[in-house]
Amino acid sequence: MTQNNNSWRKTYFTLLAGQAISFISSGILQMAIIFYLVAKTNSAIILTAATLIGFLPQACLGPFAGCNQQAFWGVFL
């Protein structure tokens, strides 16, 4: 019983750590692209457009994608 109890925790925290690393590295990459575009163009409009294009889809689609993923995987759990 104890080994089964620890098994799901190990899997859960492994997935949680992977998602955290992925989320952080994605944000770092988006910021690097934004800084690169601003350094090349020296334009505030490019800064605004690149920021919106980079982060707005995550902010708008993230909650819906999370709900759909939970509903889909809830069938299997």
Secondary structure, 3 states (H helix, E strand, C coil): CHHHHHHHHHHHHHHHHHHHHHHHHHHHHHHHHHHHHHHHHCCHHHHHHHHHHHHHHHHHHHHHHHHHHHHHHHHHC
